[in-house]
Amino acid sequence: MDDTIFQHQKDASLTRRQFLRLSAVLTAAGLLPVWGCAIDPVTGKSQLMMLTADQEVAIDRQQSPFQFSSDYGIVQDRALNQYINQVGKNLVPYTHRPDMPYNFQCVNATYINAYAFPGGSIAVTRGILLSLENEAELASLLGHELGHVNARHTAEQVSKSQLSSLFVSGLAMLADSQAKGLGNLTQQLGALGQGLYLAKYSRDNEREADYLGHEYMVRAGYGSQGFVGLMEMLNTLNKQQPSSAQMLFSTHPMSDERLAASVQRDQGPYSSSQAAPVYRERYMDQTVALRQQKKAIELMQEGEKYLAREKYDAAQTAFSSALKRANDDYAAHVLMAKCQLIQKKNAEAVSYAKAAMNLYPTEPQGHYVAGLAHVGTKQFDRALDNFTRCDQLLPGNPQLTFYKGYSRDKLGQRQAAANDYAAYLKMINYQSNQYSQYAFKRLKEWGYAQ
């Protein structure tokens, strides 16, 4: 679709097919479109916008918990998370939408990324924090994500019908649609994989977010060169190690132009801020515990690359080495459990998943992986307990509803299983896949469907 649709000062139109599709998916999510003019918070000009600020917040609250869990949850290092949140909150007064309910988190994921949801939930991964050199670069990173929220880039994309799949059935349907067969564990695990709910920005979006993020961090009192340092790091990474930040660059396209523009701003309108502090020592002090885990995190990154290439022995070796260095790391245990599960080493997967649950009992993904492993060992009572607990911690995923039904089915609990199967089919709006076919087949066999 043409990127000019619904951009500032451009002609705005949707085809009838696009309008009907978008209306349908928003209705399914309980987010009815509101057509009309709004004032662009950045430019101050009128724009055609179909989402209100309240709807952006509602979308955020639906999406962000799933993404945070796919990234192995918010770090349990409270001091680090408080530091990230404080740096972000210090930028908020200088934004164009200071009244949004912002929150800033560090998640356990080891891949290199940062992302924002439309209502103000912003996250950075452990991987990207290890690539930064000072607090000014962190402020630049958070400022850039604030730029996306303030320019309403996700709302613009919704208006162009590019993110409609995010809204179906409370957003969890996207995960289910990626799983093609009951026996395909790689796809099942992908239901809680990286980047399922993240917006993909255009180059124009990135330029605007850079401009805004640079402005916000300078106004907050940081040295402008911090933003240049961030762009230099990203540009080098994009050229020399693009696979290390594949998700980042798929959602945030990088270019030499973005680096050159940051240098021009630094030497031009922001030249007077060059003497302002970048707070390197403070950043190093606040991230010392994280940096002590650097080698383990790098091993997990390596293992995930092998996992994606289906080199399971190499992945297992990398995860094993990571666990030797950080045996108390939740993400490392979950990753090893996934690696074992994909190889159908179900008993081993159960062991690692249990360790993960003990380390972080309120994070859902460990329970989910344990449930799949218990299905593999035919311990359906334990699998049901795992899936039920996961659903309590993170409700709204149709896949969990299916697996609760499947476990009850295997336990001979026909009525309860039938209820779960029927609920699953309703949640996915009766779309056809291997799971829905199986659920319908069982309902038909039991006389609940024709």
C-alpha angles and dihedrals in degrees: 000000000000109000091217093072112111094000121136115292091359131120111269125208140142125202116243090250091052092047093051093046094049093045090051096052094044090051090051089056094046091248106120114196119252110205120202146086124304133180113254103237091215104041098026089225129124116267135179105246128170099192127069122216089253090055091050089054091047091051090049093052090051097046108034099064090057093050093045089053092047084057091054095260135281113317115267090221095102094186092056093046092048089051093052091047093049094051089051094046090052088062097048099082089059096053128097093242104040093158096065114113096253123186128175123206142177112219128203096243114122098206116099112259150113126198145175135212120215097254094055106273106141128181138185125195127232087244096062094043088060089056095056125091105197146004093264089062090049090050089049091052093049090042091055091053089047086054090060091051094046095047088047092230095162091050089051091053091049088052088055090050092239096125100037093123089066093070104051115116096345092314098283094102091080090066092050094049090060093060109085105177143021092239098045103102094175090060093043091054088047087067086082097031133131123295101000095141103032125121118238110224129211124234088255089054090051093050091051093046089050091051092049096042091051090050094048096050094047092048088050089060104261126135111262092229087073089075091047089051091053092050092047091052093048094045092050091047091049092053102037106028108017093154090061090065102026094138092046094053093042090059098029110037112213127209142167086249092065091053093046091050091052091051090050091052091046092051094038127035094004099043091109089063095058091098092053116108126268094194099223096163093049091051092049092048093050094047099042094110091048093049090052086063094050097109092048090049091050089052090051090050089051092048092051090053090053090046091054089051091049092243093139100169091054091045091051091051092051093048091047090053090048091052091051088058097038111020090164094058112117096201092051091056093047092048091051090047090053091048091052092045094052088053088051091245089140100166091052090047090053090053095053093042091052090051089051092050091051091051095047110012095172096054110095104211096072090055091049094052091045089053092053090048092051089051086055091053090045091240092138096166090060091042089054090052090051095048092045092051092047090051090051092052095043112016124189104056110126090202091066090050090053093049092048087054092046092051092048089047091056090046091055094248093139101170094046090045091050090052091052093047091050091047090050093052090050093048092055092042091242094293113169120251136127091275096050091046091053093046093048091046091055093046089051092049090052094049097250094113137031 
